[in-house]
């Protein structure tokens, strides 16, 4: 049996938490006072806040696990900006 990678598990958890936050946020925003789908409003608000903290922790872990990729992309972006600055107004074809 093939094992799931930590990145796949992390991405799945991020997706589930995002969906929960979107759904619970919509319920809290549009729901009336009292019970919302059988949940007390304050309980749903507490669960929403906890999910927000968890997603922040998981995003930090995601950035940490993918730091090499992010650094490569930032370097490529920086070198592209430097190349564009060096070209300056020399590109007459675009005018």
N, C-alpha and C positions, 0 to 999 in steps of 0.2 A: 504494500500500500504506500502510495506516494505521500510524503509529509508536506504540509503547508509551510511556506516560508514565513518568518516573522513579519516581513513586509506585507505579505498577502493578508495575514491575520489583522495587522494594524490597519490596512486599507479598508478591510471589511468592517472593523469596529468603527472607523471614522465615518464610513457611509451610514451605518446604522444609527450612530449618534446624531449625525447631521439630519437624517430623516426624523428621528425623535424630536430634535430641537425645532425643526421646521413645523412639525405637526403640533407639538405642545405649545409652541409660540403662537401659532394660528388659533388654537383653542383658547389660550389665555387672552389673546387680543380680541377675538370676536365673541367669545363666550360671555354669557351673562353671569351675574354673581351666583353663588351657591354651588351646586353640583354641576360638573362638566363631564358628561359621559360616565357618570358614576363616581367620579373622583372629586373630592373636596378641592376647591380652588387653591387653597394654601398648600395642599399636598402636591398638586400638579406644579405649582410654582416652585416648591422645594426640589422636586424631581428635575424640573427644567434647569434650575440653578446648578444642581449637582452634575447634570449632563454637560452643562457649559464648562464647568471646571475640568471634567474628564476629557472633553474634546480638546481643551487647551493643552493638557498634559500629553495627549496622544499626538497632537500636532507638533509639539516640541520633540517627541520621540521620532516622528516621521522625518522632521528636518535633520535630526541627528543621524538617523540611519541613511539618509540620502545626501549627506553633506558633501561628499565628493562630487556627485552629479551637480549639485547647486554651485559649488565652487568652480567647476569646469564651465558651467553656463555663464557665470558672472565674468570669468576671465575672457570667454569668447565675446561676450557683450562688450566688455571693456576694450578689447582689441578691435572690435568692429567700429566702436565710437572713435578710437584713435585713428583708424584707417580713414574714416569719413572726414575727420578733422584735417588729416594730412592732405586729402584730395582737395579740400577747400572748394574753390570756385573753378577748378580745372575741368570739371565735367560739363562740357558745352553741349553734349547730346541731350541732356535733360531739359535744356532751356528752349 
